[in-house]
Amino acid sequence: MIRTLWRKLIDPLDGPLMALIGLLLAVGLIAMASAAPARLATVLTHIGIALVVMRVVAQIPPQRLMQLALPLYLLGVVLLVAVALFGDIAKGAQRWLDLGFIRGQPSELMKIALPLMLAWYFQKHEALLRWREYAAAALILLVPVVLILRQPDLGTAILIFAAGFFVILLAGLPWKIIGGLAAAAATAAPFAWHLLHDYQRQRILMLLDPERDPLGKGFHIIQSTIAIGSGGILGKGWNQGTQAQLNFLPERHTDFIFAVFSEEFGLLGNFVLLVLYALLIGRGLRIAAQAATLFGRLLAGALALILFTYVFVNLGMVSGILPVVGVPLPLISFGGTAMVTLFLGFGILMSINRNRMLVQK
């Protein structure tokens, strides 16, 4: 009986994907136990909730996910409009919505709802994809991105834009259009500077020269790069990193937890971490390649590339090669909403993988 229940429990789950997730969670718990041991119980609670969400979503067949795409997208847009009208303001940004029974950031929903919606849209128009279909997809993408930029939340807007763009790219967006967009973006960049908020311009300036305000806006980058560099090849040892333990490193349990890990486990630890991420992303792309429908291929491929974007942006900003935009490190950083959203994506990957043969028949 116990064996039967266990098989039913793990049946929807993809073994290789779960193994890689488990290893990265273990690394995250080790890092969190050093960076913020008081938050360890909360992290375990977040993981438990996220695993339940992943298990439930993994049982939902792709056909049902397609039916949910449009309602989820419309719900997300409505909630973003509600944030603009009634959202809570904190630290100069209006990102949170308090509904009485729950308080959260609706932008997190869009990290899944947008690629889901675009994958459904391209599946619906699979027979004939012309420039007008791509233009409509671009409009679907820009609506939530503009609403999130108004909050303002540049980091989340970048991630959601990437999530939608990956679907459009995988759907066959011509390279000449991509080249044209890239050229237009490069031309408009100097003019876009004046559209940025003051704090966003300051982050870019601090990236170029953090020493201009070493005790203020440049403090994060300076202390983070010191922590990463001081780890050397083998690191200082768990719980022995001076930057974190002596409170020189800000946000060490959230956006800058990679600096804590680097200082304590060094270049070798970073290599192991990057290999685990590469294998996890590779597994997602393999699931995408084996999917039976265009919807499954686009959605799985986009989810895998979104994970890559998370990792790339976080490591870039912590190491001082990208501006600080507040992007957590997947499966490592503290954050309940981000954790649940991430595992929801893993559940979708497992659903696509589990149903690939069933859909083909």
RAZIKA-V624122 format. One line per field, one symbol per residue. ss: DSSP state (A for helix, B for strand, O for the rest). psi: psi as a letter, one per 40 degrees, with the letter a starting at -180 (. if undefined). burial: # if it has 24 or more other ideal C-beta (glycine too) atoms within 12 Angstrom, else .. A space follows every 10 residues. Layout:
# RAZIKA-V624122
ss = ???
psi = ???
burial = ???
This chain:
# RAZIKA-V624122
ss = OAAAAAAAAA OOOOAAAAAA AAAAAAAAAA AAAAAOAAAA AAAAAAAAAA AAAAAAAAOO OAAAAAAAAA AAAAAAAAAA AAAAAAOBBB OOBBBBBBOO OOBBOAAAAA AAAAAAAAAA AAAAOOOOOO AAAAAAAAAA AAAAAAAAAO OOOAAAAAAA AAAAAAAAAA OOOOAAAAAA AAAAAAAAAA AAAAAOOAAA AAAAAAAAOA AAAOOOOOAA AAAAAAAAAA OOOOOOOOOO OAAAAOOOOO OOOOOOAAAA AAAAAAAAAA AAAAAAAAAA AAAAAAAAAA OOOAAAAAAA AAAAAAAAAA AAAAAAAAOO OOOOOOOOOO OOOOOAAAAA AAAAAAAAAA AAAAOAAAAA O
psi = ddddddddde deihdddddd dddddddddd dddddgdded dddddddddd ddddddddeh iddddddedd dddddddddd dddddeihhh feigeihhed eihahddddd dddddddddd ddddfddhha dddddddddd ddddddddde digddddddd dddddddddd efhidddddd dddddddedd dddeeiiddd ddddddddgd edgdebdedd ddddddddde dadeieihee hddddefdhi feebdfdddd ddddeadddd dddddddddd ddddddddde ididdddddd dddddddddd ddddddddee eiihefhihh edihhddddd dddddddddd ddddeddddd .
burial = .......... .###..##.# #..##.#### ######..#. ..#..##..# #.###.#### ##..##.##. .##.###.## .###..#... ..#####... ...####### ########## #####...#. ..##..##.# #.######## ########## ########## #.#....... .......... .........# ..##.##..# ......#### ########## #...##.#.. #.##...### ########## ######..## ..##.##..# #.######.# ########## ########## ########## .######### ########## ########## ######..#. .
